Amino acid sequence: MPELEAIERLAESAAGAGAIEVIARVARPGAAGPLPIHAFRFGPEDRATPALLVIGGVHGLEKIGTDVAIAFLQTILARLAWDAVLQDALSRCRIVVVPLVNPVGMAMRRRSNGRGVDLMRNAPANGYPGTPLVGGHRISPLLPWYMGKSDAAMEPEAAALAELVEREVFASPLAIALDLHSGFGFVDRLWYPYARTSEPPPDLAAIDALVRVLDDTLPNHVYHVEQTSRAYAIRGDLWDYLYDRRRAVGDRPGLLLPLTLEMGSWNWVRKNPLQGLSSLGRFNPITPHRHRRTLRRHLPLLEFLFHAAVSHAAWLPASSSRSR
């Protein structure tokens, strides 16, 4: 699996520049040994600093999300060797990257993990109905979007990611998470909570302020920003679960703003219809020049979100003005 090989090479080259850990090892059916889930951390040890969290490969078929996360890691490591501005920013803010959450699913070329569970629908359900089937179901792991059994614990990949997020960013005054996906429509979308309901999230003022700064800073950006539930309602959404858990930590004031980048893979299929015949082709740019273009396309967004986390005091609305 070239993605996992690239991640392991980056882990070797990042020694000394950041902290690298394996947050879980996941068994692959029929394989000799488990596959690792790596997490990279750059910046201060103090977890009470702002943070940018970048996640890829939650769905095994969506390899481009992992590729974008790898390209971001390569950029960070190259710049750390010479870029005094980045070095200074990383003295005040942390970057945490998990480039491949679902290595077994990617190895098996399936959306779900090795047990047939959709990791993005595997958090505890909360009574909301969700869009039928696509929004999460418990019918069978043979169908996509399977949530897992109602009485089962979270899958090891989802549990490891949740534990990492709680440990690394729940003490931050502001943590921005970007989860990299593909496969919905012709445009690139930035989704924010909630996924389970059209009810606006409590931190809508902070999200609105971030979007206004994005529009002002990158006026020609390509992203359509909307609440996830405007596309479809999801049961057991992992980011809804973590967003609510962070809000429930009353003794540590701060915000977790989770965003999902849904890259519009239908554009790639429209330009090269034959790739739509393969499972990977429906979710990833296949031709080399489109793949490279996609890796370039989203690095400005990642750079912007990092700077927004570092400088959150300059744009985040005061609590007294959020209700308005």
C-alpha positions as CSV (number, residue, x, y, z in Angstrom):
1,M,0.0,0.0,0.0
2,P,1.9,3.1,-1.2
3,E,0.1,5.5,1.1
4,L,1.1,3.5,4.2
5,E,4.7,3.2,2.9
6,A,4.8,7.0,2.4
7,I,3.5,7.6,5.9
8,E,6.1,5.3,7.4
9,R,8.9,7.1,5.5
10,L,7.6,10.4,6.7
11,A,7.6,9.1,10.3
12,E,11.3,8.2,9.9
13,S,12.2,11.6,8.5
14,A,10.1,13.5,11.1
15,A,12.1,12.1,14.0
16,G,13.4,15.1,15.9
17,A,11.1,17.5,14.1
18,G,7.9,16.3,15.8
19,A,6.3,13.6,17.9
20,I,5.1,10.5,16.1
21,E,3.1,7.8,17.7
22,V,1.0,4.8,16.6
23,I,-2.4,5.3,18.2
24,A,-3.7,1.9,17.2
25,R,-2.9,-1.3,15.3
26,V,-5.8,-2.8,13.4
27,A,-6.1,-6.4,12.3
28,R,-6.7,-7.1,8.7
29,P,-8.8,-10.2,7.9
30,G,-6.5,-12.9,6.4
31,A,-3.3,-10.9,7.0
32,A,-0.3,-11.9,9.1
33,G,-0.1,-8.8,11.2
34,P,-2.1,-5.6,12.0
35,L,-1.7,-2.3,10.2
36,P,-0.7,0.8,12.2
37,I,-2.6,4.2,12.5
38,H,0.0,6.9,12.8
39,A,-0.4,10.4,14.4
40,F,2.1,13.2,13.8
41,R,2.3,16.2,16.2
42,F,4.3,19.4,15.7
43,G,4.6,22.3,18.1
44,P,4.7,22.7,21.9
45,E,4.0,20.0,24.5
46,D,1.5,22.3,26.2
47,R,-2.0,21.2,25.1
48,A,-3.6,24.4,26.3
49,T,-2.4,26.0,23.0
50,P,-4.5,26.4,19.8
51,A,-4.3,23.5,17.4
52,L,-5.0,22.4,13.9
53,L,-6.1,18.8,13.5
54,V,-5.9,17.2,10.0
55,I,-7.5,13.8,9.4
56,G,-7.5,11.6,6.3
57,G,-8.5,8.2,5.2
58,V,-11.5,7.6,7.3
59,H,-13.2,5.9,4.3
60,G,-10.8,3.5,2.7
61,L,-11.9,4.2,-0.9
62,E,-11.2,7.9,-0.5
63,K,-7.4,7.7,-1.0
64,I,-7.1,11.3,-2.1
65,G,-7.8,12.5,1.5
66,T,-4.8,10.6,2.7
67,D,-2.8,11.9,-0.2
68,V,-3.6,15.5,0.7
69,A,-2.7,14.9,4.3
70,I,0.6,13.4,3.2
71,A,1.3,16.4,1.0
72,F,0.6,18.7,3.9
73,L,3.1,16.7,6.1
74,Q,5.7,16.8,3.4
75,T,5.3,20.6,3.2
76,I,5.6,21.0,7.0
77,L,8.7,18.9,7.2
78,A,10.4,20.7,4.3
79,R,9.6,24.2,5.7
80,L,10.7,23.3,9.2
81,A,14.3,23.1,7.9
82,W,14.3,26.7,6.8
83,D,11.1,28.6,7.5
84,A,11.5,30.9,10.6
85,V,7.9,32.1,10.3
86,L,6.6,28.5,10.6
87,Q,9.0,27.8,13.4
88,D,7.7,30.8,15.3
89,A,4.1,29.9,14.7
90,L,4.7,26.4,15.9
91,S,6.0,27.8,19.2
92,R,2.5,29.0,19.8
93,C,0.2,26.5,18.1
94,R,0.2,22.8,17.5
95,I,-0.5,20.7,14.3
96,V,-1.8,17.2,14.7
97,V,-2.1,15.0,11.6
98,V,-3.6,11.5,11.3
99,P,-3.2,10.8,7.6
100,L,-4.7,7.4,7.5
101,V,-7.4,6.4,10.0
102,N,-8.7,3.3,8.2
103,P,-5.6,1.4,6.8
104,V,-7.5,-1.9,6.6
105,G,-10.3,-0.4,4.5
106,M,-7.8,1.2,2.2
107,A,-5.9,-2.0,1.8
108,M,-9.1,-3.9,1.0
109,R,-10.4,-1.1,-1.3
110,R,-13.6,-0.6,0.7
111,R,-15.3,2.4,2.3
112,S,-15.8,0.6,5.6
113,N,-13.2,-0.9,7.9
114,G,-12.4,-4.6,7.9
115,R,-15.5,-5.4,9.8
116,G,-17.8,-3.6,7.4
117,V,-18.5,-0.6,9.6
118,D,-18.5,3.0,8.3
119,L,-16.3,4.8,10.8
120,M,-18.0,8.1,10.2
121,R,-21.3,6.7,11.4
122,N,-19.9,4.7,14.3
123,A,-20.3,7.1,17.2
124,P,-23.1,6.5,19.7
125,A,-26.5,7.3,18.1
126,N,-28.6,9.9,19.7
127,G,-32.2,9.3,18.6
128,Y,-32.1,11.4,15.5
129,P,-33.5,9.5,12.5
130,G,-31.0,10.4,9.8
131,T,-31.5,10.1,6.0
132,P,-32.6,6.5,5.2
133,L,-29.7,4.2,4.4
134,V,-27.1,6.8,3.4
135,G,-27.4,8.5,6.8
136,G,-26.5,5.3,8.7
137,H,-28.2,2.0,9.3
138,R,-27.9,-1.3,11.3
139,I,-29.2,-3.6,8.6
140,S,-26.1,-5.4,7.5
141,P,-22.3,-4.8,7.1
142,L,-22.7,-6.0,3.5
143,L,-24.4,-2.6,2.8
144,P,-22.5,0.7,2.8
145,W,-23.0,3.2,5.6
146,Y,-23.4,0.4,8.2
147,M,-23.2,1.9,11.8
148,G,-22.3,-1.3,13.6
149,K,-24.5,-3.1,16.2
150,S,-26.4,-0.9,18.6
151,D,-24.9,-2.6,21.7
152,A,-21.3,-2.7,20.4
153,A,-18.4,-0.5,21.4
154,M,-17.0,1.9,18.9
155,E,-14.7,0.4,16.3
156,P,-11.0,0.5,17.3
157,E,-10.2,3.1,14.6
158,A,-13.0,5.4,15.6
159,A,-12.2,4.9,19.3
160,A,-8.5,5.6,18.8
161,L,-9.3,8.8,16.8
162,A,-11.7,10.0,19.5
163,E,-9.2,9.3,22.2
164,L,-6.5,11.3,20.4
165,V,-8.8,14.3,19.8
166,E,-9.9,14.4,23.4
167,R,-6.3,14.0,24.7
168,E,-4.7,16.5,22.2
169,V,-7.1,19.3,21.7
170,F,-9.8,19.3,24.3
171,A,-7.7,21.7,26.4
172,S,-7.1,24.1,23.5
173,P,-8.7,27.6,23.6
174,L,-9.5,26.9,19.9
175,A,-9.0,23.7,17.9
176,I,-9.9,23.6,14.2
177,A,-10.3,20.1,12.7
178,L,-10.3,19.4,9.0
179,D,-11.4,15.9,7.9
180,L,-10.5,15.1,4.3
181,H,-13.1,13.2,2.2
182,S,-14.2,12.9,-1.4
183,G,-17.2,11.8,-3.4
184,F,-20.1,14.2,-3.2
185,G,-21.1,16.3,-6.2
186,F,-19.3,18.6,-8.6
187,V,-18.0,21.3,-6.1
188,D,-15.7,21.1,-3.1
189,R,-17.7,21.6,0.1
190,L,-16.7,22.5,3.6
191,W,-19.2,21.0,6.0
192,Y,-19.7,22.0,9.6
193,P,-21.8,20.5,12.4
194,Y,-24.4,19.4,12.9
195,A,-24.7,16.4,10.6
196,R,-27.6,14.8,12.5
197,T,-30.1,17.8,12.5
198,S,-30.7,21.1,10.7
199,E,-30.6,22.8,14.1
200,P,-27.7,25.3,14.0
201,P,-24.7,24.4,16.2
202,P,-24.3,26.5,19.4
203,D,-21.0,27.9,18.0
204,L,-22.5,29.1,14.8
205,A,-21.1,32.6,15.5
206,A,-17.6,31.3,15.6
207,I,-18.1,29.3,12.4
208,D,-19.6,32.3,10.7
209,A,-16.6,34.5,11.8
210,L,-14.1,31.9,10.5
211,V,-16.0,31.7,7.1
212,R,-15.9,35.5,6.8
213,V,-12.2,35.5,7.4
214,L,-11.8,32.8,4.8
215,D,-13.8,34.8,2.3
216,D,-11.8,37.9,2.9
217,T,-8.4,36.2,3.0
218,L,-8.9,33.8,0.0
219,P,-11.6,35.7,-2.0
220,N,-11.2,33.3,-4.9
221,H,-11.5,30.1,-3.0
222,V,-13.5,27.2,-4.4
223,Y,-15.4,26.0,-1.3
224,H,-19.1,25.9,-0.8
225,V,-19.6,26.2,3.0
226,E,-22.7,24.7,4.5
227,Q,-24.0,22.7,7.5
228,T,-23.5,19.0,6.9
229,S,-27.2,18.2,7.3
230,R,-28.1,20.3,4.3
231,A,-26.7,17.5,2.2
232,Y,-28.1,14.6,4.2
233,A,-28.6,13.8,7.9
234,I,-26.2,11.4,9.5
235,R,-26.8,9.1,12.5
236,G,-23.7,8.4,14.7
237,D,-21.6,11.1,13.1
238,L,-18.2,11.0,14.7
239,W,-17.6,14.8,14.6
240,D,-21.0,15.6,16.0
241,Y,-20.1,13.3,18.9
242,L,-16.7,14.9,19.5
243,Y,-18.1,18.4,19.1
244,D,-20.7,17.7,21.8
245,R,-18.2,16.1,24.1
246,R,-15.9,19.1,23.8
247,R,-18.8,21.4,24.7
248,A,-19.6,19.3,27.7
249,V,-16.1,19.9,29.2
250,G,-17.2,22.7,31.4
251,D,-14.0,23.1,33.4
252,R,-11.9,23.8,30.3
253,P,-13.3,26.8,28.2
254,G,-12.5,26.6,24.5
255,L,-13.9,25.6,21.2
256,L,-13.6,22.6,18.8
257,L,-14.6,23.6,15.3
258,P,-14.7,20.4,13.2
259,L,-14.9,20.9,9.4
260,T,-15.2,18.2,6.7
261,L,-13.7,18.9,3.3
262,E,-15.8,16.9,0.8
263,M,-13.9,17.0,-2.5
264,G,-16.3,16.9,-5.5
265,S,-15.2,13.7,-7.1
266,W,-17.9,13.8,-9.8
267,N,-15.8,16.4,-11.6
268,W,-13.0,13.9,-12.0
269,V,-15.5,11.3,-13.4
270,R,-17.1,13.8,-15.7
271,K,-13.7,14.6,-17.2
272,N,-12.7,10.9,-17.5
273,P,-15.9,8.8,-17.6
274,L,-14.2,5.5,-17.8
275,Q,-12.8,5.8,-14.3
276,G,-16.3,5.8,-13.0
277,L,-16.3,2.0,-13.7
278,S,-13.9,1.3,-10.9
279,S,-14.5,1.8,-7.2
280,L,-11.4,3.9,-6.7
281,G,-12.1,6.0,-9.8
282,R,-15.4,7.2,-8.4
283,F,-13.7,8.8,-5.5
284,N,-10.2,9.8,-6.6
285,P,-8.4,11.7,-9.4
286,I,-6.8,8.9,-11.5
287,T,-4.8,10.8,-14.2
288,P,-1.5,12.1,-12.8
289,H,-2.0,15.8,-13.7
290,R,-5.4,15.9,-11.9
291,H,-4.0,14.1,-8.9
292,R,-1.2,16.7,-8.6
293,R,-3.6,19.6,-9.2
294,T,-5.8,18.3,-6.3
295,L,-2.8,18.1,-4.0
296,R,-1.9,21.8,-4.8
297,R,-5.5,22.9,-4.7
298,H,-6.1,22.4,-0.9
299,L,-2.8,23.4,0.6
300,P,-3.8,27.1,0.8
301,L,-6.9,26.1,2.8
302,L,-4.7,24.1,5.3
303,E,-2.3,27.0,5.5
304,F,-5.2,29.4,6.2
305,L,-6.7,27.2,8.9
306,F,-3.3,26.9,10.7
307,H,-2.9,30.7,10.7
308,A,-6.5,31.1,11.8
309,A,-5.8,28.8,14.8
310,V,-2.6,30.7,15.7
311,S,-4.4,34.1,15.4
312,H,-7.8,33.1,16.7
313,A,-7.9,36.0,19.2
314,A,-8.1,38.5,16.3
315,W,-11.2,37.1,14.7
316,L,-13.1,34.9,17.2
317,P,-16.2,36.8,18.4
318,A,-16.4,37.6,22.1
319,S,-18.8,35.5,24.1
320,S,-21.0,38.6,24.7
321,S,-21.6,39.0,21.0
322,R,-22.1,35.4,19.9
323,S,-25.8,35.2,20.6
324,R,-26.5,38.2,18.3
